[in-house]
Amino acid sequence: MKTAIRLARALAAAAVLATLVLASHPALAAPPPGSPQGDDGFKPVPAGQAVAEPTLTSPMLVKVAYSLIWLAVCGYLVGLWRRGQRLAAEMEDLRRRLDPKLHVSEKASS
C-alpha cells in the first residue's frame, strides 16, 4: 500500500513539473490583453515572406517526455533498492533474535 502511495506521489510530482515546464513556454502562454476574443491566432502569410519556425518543437517535446519517463524509472529503482535494504536489515534483526533461541533448543534436545 505504501508503494502505491509513493508511486502516486512521484507521478503527481512529475505531472506538476511537466505542467510547469510546458506552461511557462511562451507558445503556450495566454493571449495578450486586448486581443479579440474570436481571434484564433491564424493570420495568412503573404507570398514570399519567410515563415517563423515553431517555438515548441517536436524534438524538445520528445526530450521532455523521455526525461520524465527516465525520472520515473530511476525513482522506482531507488524505491526498490531502499525496500531491499530495509528487508535485509529486518531479516538480519530476525536472525539475531532467533539465533540464541535456536542454540538453546539444540542444547536441550541433545
N, CA, C and O atoms as a GROMACS GRO file, in nm:
protein
  440
    1MET      N    1   0.083  -0.119   0.000
    1MET     CA    2   0.000   0.000   0.000
    1MET      C    3   0.087   0.125   0.000
    1MET      O    4   0.058   0.222  -0.070
    2LYS      N    5   0.196   0.122   0.080
    2LYS     CA    6   0.285   0.238   0.085
    2LYS      C    7   0.351   0.262  -0.051
    2LYS      O    8   0.374   0.376  -0.090
    3THR      N    9   0.380   0.152  -0.121
    3THR     CA   10   0.443   0.164  -0.252
    3THR      C   11   0.350   0.234  -0.350
    3THR      O   12   0.394   0.319  -0.428
    4ALA      N   13   0.223   0.199  -0.346
    4ALA     CA   14   0.127   0.263  -0.436
    4ALA      C   15   0.115   0.411  -0.406
    4ALA      O   16   0.102   0.493  -0.497
    5ILE      N   17   0.118   0.446  -0.280
    5ILE     CA   18   0.109   0.587  -0.241
    5ILE      C   19   0.234   0.661  -0.287
    5ILE      O   20   0.224   0.772  -0.340
    6ARG      N   21   0.350   0.601  -0.268
    6ARG     CA   22   0.475   0.665  -0.312
    6ARG      C   23   0.478   0.682  -0.464
    6ARG      O   24   0.521   0.785  -0.515
    7LEU      N   25   0.432   0.579  -0.535
    7LEU     CA   26   0.430   0.586  -0.681
    7LEU      C   27   0.334   0.696  -0.727
    7LEU      O   28   0.363   0.771  -0.820
    8ALA      N   29   0.219   0.704  -0.661
    8ALA     CA   30   0.122   0.808  -0.697
    8ALA      C   31   0.179   0.946  -0.670
    8ALA      O   32   0.159   1.038  -0.749
    9ARG      N   33   0.250   0.962  -0.560
    9ARG     CA   34   0.313   1.091  -0.529
    9ARG      C   35   0.420   1.126  -0.632
    9ARG      O   36   0.429   1.241  -0.674
   10ALA      N   37   0.500   1.028  -0.671
   10ALA     CA   38   0.604   1.053  -0.770
   10ALA      C   39   0.544   1.091  -0.905
   10ALA      O   40   0.593   1.182  -0.971
   11LEU      N   41   0.439   1.022  -0.945
   11LEU     CA   42   0.374   1.055  -1.072
   11LEU      C   43   0.308   1.192  -1.066
   11LEU      O   44   0.309   1.266  -1.165
   12ALA      N   45   0.249   1.226  -0.952
   12ALA     CA   46   0.188   1.358  -0.938
   12ALA      C   47   0.294   1.467  -0.945
   12ALA      O   48   0.273   1.571  -1.007
   13ALA      N   49   0.408   1.443  -0.880
   13ALA     CA   50   0.517   1.542  -0.885
   13ALA      C   51   0.569   1.557  -1.027
   13ALA      O   52   0.598   1.669  -1.071
   14ALA      N   53   0.582   1.448  -1.100
   14ALA     CA   54   0.628   1.455  -1.238
   14ALA      C   55   0.527   1.529  -1.326
   14ALA      O   56   0.566   1.606  -1.414
   15ALA      N   57   0.399   1.506  -1.301
   15ALA     CA   58   0.296   1.576  -1.379
   15ALA      C   59   0.297   1.725  -1.351
   15ALA      O   60   0.282   1.806  -1.442
   16VAL      N   61   0.316   1.761  -1.223
   16VAL     CA   62   0.322   1.903  -1.188
   16VAL      C   63   0.444   1.968  -1.252
   16VAL      O   64   0.436   2.078  -1.305
   17LEU      N   65   0.557   1.898  -1.246
   17LEU     CA   66   0.680   1.951  -1.306
   17LEU      C   67   0.663   1.969  -1.457
   17LEU      O   68   0.703   2.072  -1.512
   18ALA      N   69   0.606   1.871  -1.524
   18ALA     CA   70   0.585   1.882  -1.668
   18ALA      C   71   0.490   1.996  -1.700
   18ALA      O   72   0.511   2.069  -1.797
   19THR      N   73   0.386   2.011  -1.620
   19THR     CA   74   0.291   2.120  -1.642
   19THR      C   75   0.358   2.255  -1.625
   19THR      O   76   0.336   2.346  -1.705
   20LEU      N   77   0.441   2.268  -1.522
   20LEU     CA   78   0.510   2.395  -1.500
   20LEU      C   79   0.607   2.426  -1.612
   20LEU      O   80   0.617   2.540  -1.657
   21VAL      N   81   0.680   2.324  -1.657
   21VAL     CA   82   0.778   2.346  -1.765
   21VAL      C   83   0.707   2.385  -1.893
   21VAL      O   84   0.747   2.481  -1.960
   22LEU      N   85   0.603   2.311  -1.929
   22LEU     CA   86   0.534   2.338  -2.054
   22LEU      C   87   0.448   2.466  -2.048
   22LEU      O   88   0.436   2.538  -2.147
   23ALA      N   89   0.389   2.494  -1.931
   23ALA     CA   90   0.304   2.612  -1.919
   23ALA      C   91   0.386   2.740  -1.920
   23ALA      O   92   0.334   2.846  -1.955
   24SER      N   93   0.511   2.732  -1.882
   24SER     CA   94   0.594   2.853  -1.881
   24SER      C   95   0.650   2.885  -2.020
   24SER      O   96   0.713   2.988  -2.040
   25HIS      N   97   0.626   2.796  -2.115
   25HIS     CA   98   0.675   2.818  -2.251
   25HIS      C   99   0.592   2.928  -2.318
   25HIS      O  100   0.469   2.927  -2.306
   26PRO      N  101   0.656   3.022  -2.387
   26PRO     CA  102   0.583   3.134  -2.447
   26PRO      C  103   0.477   3.093  -2.548
   26PRO      O  104   0.376   3.162  -2.564
   27ALA      N  105   0.498   2.983  -2.617
   27ALA     CA  106   0.400   2.941  -2.718
   27ALA      C  107   0.268   2.898  -2.654
   27ALA      O  108   0.164   2.900  -2.720
   28LEU      N  109   0.273   2.860  -2.526
   28LEU     CA  110   0.152   2.815  -2.458
   28LEU      C  111   0.092   2.922  -2.368
   28LEU      O  112  -0.007   2.896  -2.299
   29ALA      N  113   0.149   3.039  -2.366
   29ALA     CA  114   0.101   3.145  -2.279
   29ALA      C  115  -0.034   3.197  -2.326
   29ALA      O  116  -0.072   3.177  -2.441
   30ALA      N  117  -0.104   3.263  -2.237
   30ALA     CA  118  -0.235   3.320  -2.269
   30ALA      C  119  -0.218   3.432  -2.370
   30ALA      O  120  -0.112   3.495  -2.376
   31PRO      N  121  -0.321   3.460  -2.449
   31PRO     CA  122  -0.312   3.569  -2.546
   31PRO      C  123  -0.297   3.703  -2.474
   31PRO      O  124  -0.346   3.719  -2.363
   32PRO      N  125  -0.231   3.798  -2.537
   32PRO     CA  126  -0.212   3.927  -2.472
   32PRO      C  127  -0.345   3.998  -2.451
   32PRO      O  128  -0.439   3.979  -2.528
   33PRO      N  129  -0.353   4.081  -2.346
   33PRO     CA  130  -0.478   4.153  -2.322
   33PRO      C  131  -0.508   4.246  -2.439
   33PRO      O  132  -0.418   4.303  -2.500
   34GLY      N  133  -0.636   4.261  -2.468
   34GLY     CA  134  -0.677   4.349  -2.576
   34GLY      C  135  -0.693   4.278  -2.709
   34GLY      O  136  -0.737   4.339  -2.806
   35SER      N  137  -0.656   4.150  -2.715
   35SER     CA  138  -0.674   4.079  -2.842
   35SER      C  139  -0.821   4.038  -2.855
   35SER      O  140  -0.886   4.011  -2.754
   36PRO      N  141  -0.872   4.034  -2.975
   36PRO     CA  142  -1.013   3.997  -2.993
   36PRO      C  143  -1.040   3.855  -2.943
   36PRO      O  144  -0.956   3.767  -2.958
   37GLN      N  145  -1.156   3.835  -2.884
   37GLN     CA  146  -1.190   3.704  -2.826
   37GLN      C  147  -1.205   3.596  -2.933
   37GLN      O  148  -1.166   3.481  -2.910
   38GLY      N  149  -1.259   3.630  -3.047
   38GLY     CA  150  -1.283   3.531  -3.151
   38GLY      C  151  -1.161   3.501  -3.235
   38GLY      O  152  -1.167   3.416  -3.323
   39ASP      N  153  -1.050   3.568  -3.211
   39ASP     CA  154  -0.929   3.550  -3.291
   39ASP      C  155  -0.861   3.419  -3.252
   39ASP      O  156  -0.827   3.398  -3.136
   40ASP      N  157  -0.843   3.332  -3.350
   40ASP     CA  158  -0.777   3.205  -3.321
   40ASP      C  159  -0.628   3.212  -3.343
   40ASP      O  160  -0.559   3.111  -3.330
   41GLY      N  161  -0.576   3.328  -3.377
   41GLY     CA  162  -0.432   3.346  -3.393
   41GLY      C  163  -0.384   3.320  -3.534
   41GLY      O  164  -0.266   3.342  -3.563
   42PHE      N  165  -0.470   3.276  -3.623
   42PHE     CA  166  -0.427   3.246  -3.760
   42PHE      C  167  -0.425   3.374  -3.843
   42PHE      O  168  -0.523   3.448  -3.848
   43LYS      N  169  -0.313   3.398  -3.906
   43LYS     CA  170  -0.301   3.512  -3.998
   43LYS      C  171  -0.231   3.459  -4.123
   43LYS      O  172  -0.124   3.399  -4.111
   44PRO      N  173  -0.288   3.479  -4.241
   44PRO     CA  174  -0.223   3.429  -4.362
   44PRO      C  175  -0.089   3.498  -4.386
   44PRO      O  176  -0.073   3.617  -4.359
   45VAL      N  177   0.005   3.421  -4.436
   45VAL     CA  178   0.139   3.473  -4.464
   45VAL      C  179   0.142   3.517  -4.610
   45VAL      O  180   0.109   3.439  -4.700
   46PRO      N  181   0.182   3.642  -4.633
   46PRO     CA  182   0.191   3.689  -4.773
   46PRO      C  183   0.296   3.609  -4.849
   46PRO      O  184   0.394   3.562  -4.791
   47ALA      N  185   0.276   3.593  -4.976
   47ALA     CA  186   0.368   3.516  -5.061
   47ALA      C  187   0.508   3.579  -5.056
   47ALA      O  188   0.522   3.701  -5.063
   48GLY      N  189   0.608   3.495  -5.045
   48GLY     CA  190   0.746   3.542  -5.044
   48GLY      C  191   0.799   3.574  -4.906
   48GLY      O  192   0.920   3.592  -4.890
   49GLN      N  193   0.713   3.582  -4.805
   49GLN     CA  194   0.760   3.612  -4.669
   49GLN      C  195   0.796   3.483  -4.598
   49GLN      O  196   0.724   3.383  -4.610
   50ALA      N  197   0.905   3.484  -4.526
   50ALA     CA  198   0.951   3.364  -4.455
   50ALA      C  199   0.859   3.333  -4.338
   50ALA      O  200   0.808   3.423  -4.271
   51VAL      N  201   0.837   3.205  -4.315
   51VAL     CA  202   0.753   3.160  -4.205
   51VAL      C  203   0.844   3.132  -4.085
   51VAL      O  204   0.948   3.067  -4.099
   52ALA      N  205   0.804   3.182  -3.968
   52ALA     CA  206   0.884   3.160  -3.847
   52ALA      C  207   0.879   3.014  -3.807
   52ALA      O  208   0.778   2.946  -3.826
   53GLU      N  209   0.989   2.967  -3.751
   53GLU     CA  210   0.996   2.830  -3.701
   53GLU      C  211   0.907   2.817  -3.578
   53GLU      O  212   0.892   2.913  -3.502
   54PRO      N  213   0.848   2.701  -3.557
   54PRO     CA  214   0.767   2.683  -3.437
   54PRO      C  215   0.855   2.690  -3.312
   54PRO      O  216   0.969   2.643  -3.312
   55THR      N  217   0.801   2.748  -3.206
   55THR     CA  218   0.879   2.762  -3.084
   55THR      C  219   0.875   2.637  -2.998
   55THR      O  220   0.965   2.614  -2.918
   56LEU      N  221   0.772   2.556  -3.014
   56LEU     CA  222   0.759   2.433  -2.938
   56LEU      C  223   0.782   2.318  -3.035
   56LEU      O  224   0.689   2.270  -3.100
   57THR      N  225   0.907   2.274  -3.044
   57THR     CA  226   0.943   2.176  -3.146
   57THR      C  227   0.921   2.033  -3.098
   57THR      O  228   0.917   2.007  -2.977
   58SER      N  229   0.906   1.944  -3.191
   58SER     CA  230   0.886   1.802  -3.158
   58SER      C  231   1.005   1.743  -3.084
   58SER      O  232   0.985   1.670  -2.986
   59PRO      N  233   1.129   1.769  -3.127
   59PRO     CA  234   1.241   1.712  -3.051
   59PRO      C  235   1.244   1.756  -2.905
   59PRO      O  236   1.282   1.678  -2.818
   60MET      N  237   1.204   1.881  -2.878
   60MET     CA  238   1.202   1.925  -2.739
   60MET      C  239   1.096   1.848  -2.659
   60MET      O  240   1.121   1.808  -2.545
   61LEU      N  241   0.980   1.826  -2.719
   61LEU     CA  242   0.875   1.751  -2.650
   61LEU      C  243   0.917   1.606  -2.626
   61LEU      O  244   0.886   1.549  -2.522
   62VAL      N  245   0.988   1.548  -2.722
   62VAL     CA  246   1.036   1.411  -2.704
   62VAL      C  247   1.138   1.406  -2.591
   62VAL      O  248   1.135   1.313  -2.510
   63LYS      N  249   1.227   1.504  -2.584
   63LYS     CA  250   1.326   1.508  -2.476
   63LYS      C  251   1.258   1.521  -2.340
   63LYS      O  252   1.298   1.454  -2.245
   64VAL      N  253   1.158   1.605  -2.331
   64VAL     CA  254   1.085   1.621  -2.204
   64VAL      C  255   1.016   1.491  -2.166
   64VAL      O  256   1.022   1.449  -2.051
   65ALA      N  257   0.952   1.427  -2.262
   65ALA     CA  258   0.882   1.302  -2.234
   65ALA      C  259   0.980   1.193  -2.188
   65ALA      O  260   0.955   1.124  -2.088
   66TYR      N  261   1.091   1.178  -2.260
   66TYR     CA  262   1.189   1.077  -2.220
   66TYR      C  263   1.250   1.111  -2.083
   66TYR      O  264   1.276   1.020  -2.004
   67SER      N  265   1.272   1.237  -2.056
   67SER     CA  266   1.326   1.276  -1.925
   67SER      C  267   1.231   1.237  -1.813
   67SER      O  268   1.274   1.183  -1.711
   68LEU      N  269   1.102   1.262  -1.832
   68LEU     CA  270   1.005   1.225  -1.730
   68LEU      C  271   0.997   1.074  -1.712
   68LEU      O  272   0.986   1.024  -1.600
   69ILE      N  273   1.003   1.001  -1.823
   69ILE     CA  274   0.999   0.855  -1.812
   69ILE      C  275   1.121   0.803  -1.737
   69ILE      O  276   1.109   0.718  -1.650
   70TRP      N  277   1.240   0.856  -1.772
   70TRP     CA  278   1.362   0.811  -1.703
   70TRP      C  279   1.360   0.849  -1.555
   70TRP      O  280   1.407   0.773  -1.471
   71LEU      N  281   1.307   0.967  -1.523
   71LEU     CA  282   1.296   1.005  -1.382
   71LEU      C  283   1.205   0.908  -1.307
   71LEU      O  284   1.236   0.868  -1.195
   72ALA      N  285   1.094   0.870  -1.369
   72ALA     CA  286   1.003   0.776  -1.305
   72ALA      C  287   1.070   0.640  -1.286
   72ALA      O  288   1.057   0.579  -1.180
   73VAL      N  289   1.141   0.591  -1.388
   73VAL     CA  290   1.209   0.462  -1.378
   73VAL      C  291   1.317   0.466  -1.270
   73VAL      O  292   1.328   0.373  -1.190
   74CYS      N  293   1.396   0.573  -1.268
   74CYS     CA  294   1.502   0.584  -1.166
   74CYS      C  295   1.442   0.593  -1.026
   74CYS      O  296   1.493   0.532  -0.932
   75GLY      N  297   1.335   0.668  -1.012
   75GLY     CA  298   1.268   0.676  -0.882
   75GLY      C  299   1.216   0.541  -0.837
   75GLY      O  300   1.228   0.505  -0.719
   76TYR      N  301   1.160   0.465  -0.930
   76TYR     CA  302   1.110   0.332  -0.897
   76TYR      C  303   1.226   0.241  -0.855
   76TYR      O  304   1.214   0.166  -0.758
   77LEU      N  305   1.337   0.246  -0.928
   77LEU     CA  306   1.452   0.161  -0.894
   77LEU      C  307   1.511   0.198  -0.759
   77LEU      O  308   1.551   0.111  -0.682
   78VAL      N  309   1.518   0.327  -0.730
   78VAL     CA  310   1.568   0.369  -0.598
   78VAL      C  311   1.474   0.319  -0.489
   78VAL      O  312   1.520   0.274  -0.384
   79GLY      N  313   1.344   0.325  -0.513
   79GLY     CA  314   1.248   0.273  -0.416
   79GLY      C  315   1.266   0.123  -0.393
   79GLY      O  316   1.261   0.077  -0.280
   80LEU      N  317   1.287   0.048  -0.502
   80LEU     CA  318   1.312  -0.096  -0.487
   80LEU      C  319   1.440  -0.123  -0.408
   80LEU      O  320   1.443  -0.211  -0.323
   81TRP      N  321   1.543  -0.046  -0.437
   81TRP     CA  322   1.671  -0.065  -0.367
   81TRP      C  323   1.654  -0.037  -0.218
   81TRP      O  324   1.703  -0.114  -0.135
   82ARG      N  325   1.586   0.072  -0.185
   82ARG     CA  326   1.566   0.106  -0.044
   82ARG      C  327   1.481   0.001   0.027
   82ARG      O  328   1.508  -0.034   0.142
   83ARG      N  329   1.379  -0.050  -0.042
   83ARG     CA  330   1.295  -0.154   0.018
   83ARG      C  331   1.377  -0.280   0.041
   83ARG      O  332   1.360  -0.347   0.143
   84GLY      N  333   1.466  -0.314  -0.052
   84GLY     CA  334   1.553  -0.430  -0.034
   84GLY      C  335   1.648  -0.412   0.083
   84GLY      O  336   1.674  -0.507   0.156
   85GLN      N  337   1.699  -0.290   0.100
   85GLN     CA  338   1.787  -0.264   0.215
   85GLN      C  339   1.711  -0.282   0.346
   85GLN      O  340   1.763  -0.341   0.441
   86ARG      N  341   1.589  -0.230   0.351
   86ARG     CA  342   1.509  -0.245   0.474
   86ARG      C  343   1.477  -0.392   0.501
   86ARG      O  344   1.481  -0.437   0.615
   87LEU      N  345   1.446  -0.466   0.395
   87LEU     CA  346   1.415  -0.608   0.411
   87LEU      C  347   1.537  -0.684   0.461
   87LEU      O  348   1.525  -0.770   0.548
   88ALA      N  349   1.653  -0.655   0.406
   88ALA     CA  350   1.776  -0.722   0.451
   88ALA      C  351   1.804  -0.690   0.598
   88ALA      O  352   1.845  -0.777   0.675
   89ALA      N  353   1.783  -0.563   0.638
   89ALA     CA  354   1.806  -0.526   0.778
   89ALA      C  355   1.707  -0.596   0.869
   89ALA      O  356   1.743  -0.640   0.979
   90GLU      N  357   1.582  -0.608   0.826
   90GLU     CA  358   1.481  -0.675   0.907
   90GLU      C  359   1.512  -0.824   0.919
   90GLU      O  360   1.495  -0.882   1.026
   91MET      N  361   1.558  -0.886   0.810
   91MET     CA  362   1.594  -1.028   0.816
   91MET      C  363   1.713  -1.051   0.909
   91MET      O  364   1.716  -1.148   0.984
   92GLU      N  365   1.810  -0.961   0.904
   92GLU     CA  366   1.925  -0.974   0.994
   92GLU      C  367   1.882  -0.959   1.139
   92GLU      O  368   1.932  -1.030   1.227
   93ASP      N  369   1.791  -0.866   1.165
   93ASP     CA  370   1.740  -0.847   1.301
   93ASP      C  371   1.668  -0.972   1.348
   93ASP      O  372   1.687  -1.016   1.462
   94LEU      N  373   1.585  -1.031   1.263
   94LEU     CA  374   1.516  -1.155   1.300
   94LEU      C  375   1.614  -1.269   1.322
   94LEU      O  376   1.596  -1.349   1.413
   95ARG      N  377   1.718  -1.276   1.240
   95ARG     CA  378   1.820  -1.380   1.255
   95ARG      C  379   1.890  -1.367   1.391
   95ARG      O  380   1.915  -1.466   1.459
   96ARG      N  381   1.921  -1.241   1.428
   96ARG     CA  382   1.985  -1.220   1.558
   96ARG      C  383   1.892  -1.255   1.674
   96ARG      O  384   1.936  -1.310   1.775
   97ARG      N  385   1.764  -1.225   1.659
   97ARG     CA  386   1.668  -1.256   1.766
   97ARG      C  387   1.648  -1.407   1.780
   97ARG      O  388   1.635  -1.458   1.892
   98LEU      N  389   1.644  -1.478   1.668
   98LEU     CA  390   1.617  -1.622   1.672
   98LEU      C  391   1.741  -1.704   1.702
   98LEU      O  392   1.728  -1.816   1.752
   99ASP      N  393   1.858  -1.655   1.674
   99ASP     CA  394   1.982  -1.731   1.691
   99ASP      C  395   2.002  -1.782   1.834
   99ASP      O  396   2.030  -1.900   1.851
  100PRO      N  397   1.989  -1.699   1.939
  100PRO     CA  398   2.006  -1.754   2.075
  100PRO      C  399   1.902  -1.861   2.107
  100PRO      O  400   1.934  -1.958   2.176
  101LYS      N  401   1.782  -1.846   2.061
  101LYS     CA  402   1.676  -1.944   2.089
  101LYS      C  403   1.706  -2.076   2.020
  101LYS      O  404   1.678  -2.182   2.075
  102LEU      N  405   1.764  -2.070   1.899
  102LEU     CA  406   1.799  -2.193   1.829
  102LEU      C  407   1.908  -2.269   1.902
  102LEU      O  408   1.903  -2.392   1.911
  103HIS      N  409   2.006  -2.198   1.955
  103HIS     CA  410   2.115  -2.264   2.029
  103HIS      C  411   2.063  -2.326   2.157
  103HIS      O  412   2.110  -2.433   2.196
  104VAL      N  413   1.969  -2.264   2.225
  104VAL     CA  414   1.912  -2.318   2.348
  104VAL      C  415   1.835  -2.445   2.319
  104VAL      O  416   1.848  -2.543   2.392
  105SER      N  417   1.755  -2.447   2.215
  105SER     CA  418   1.674  -2.566   2.183
  105SER      C  419   1.764  -2.680   2.135
  105SER      O  420   1.731  -2.796   2.159
  106GLU      N  421   1.876  -2.653   2.069
  106GLU     CA  422   1.968  -2.757   2.026
  106GLU      C  423   2.035  -2.822   2.146
  106GLU      O  424   2.055  -2.944   2.148
  107LYS      N  425   2.071  -2.742   2.248
  107LYS     CA  426   2.135  -2.798   2.368
  107LYS      C  427   2.037  -2.881   2.448
  107LYS      O  428   2.074  -2.982   2.506
  108ALA      N  429   1.910  -2.838   2.451
  108ALA     CA  430   1.810  -2.910   2.527
  108ALA      C  431   1.776  -3.045   2.462
  108ALA      O  432   1.747  -3.141   2.532
  109SER      N  433   1.780  -3.053   2.330
  109SER     CA  434   1.745  -3.177   2.261
  109SER      C  435   1.859  -3.278   2.264
  109SER      O  436   1.835  -3.398   2.246
  110SER      N  437   1.982  -3.234   2.287
  110SER     CA  438   2.093  -3.331   2.288
  110SER      C  439   2.124  -3.385   2.422
  110SER      O  440   2.214  -3.467   2.437
   0.00000   0.00000   0.00000
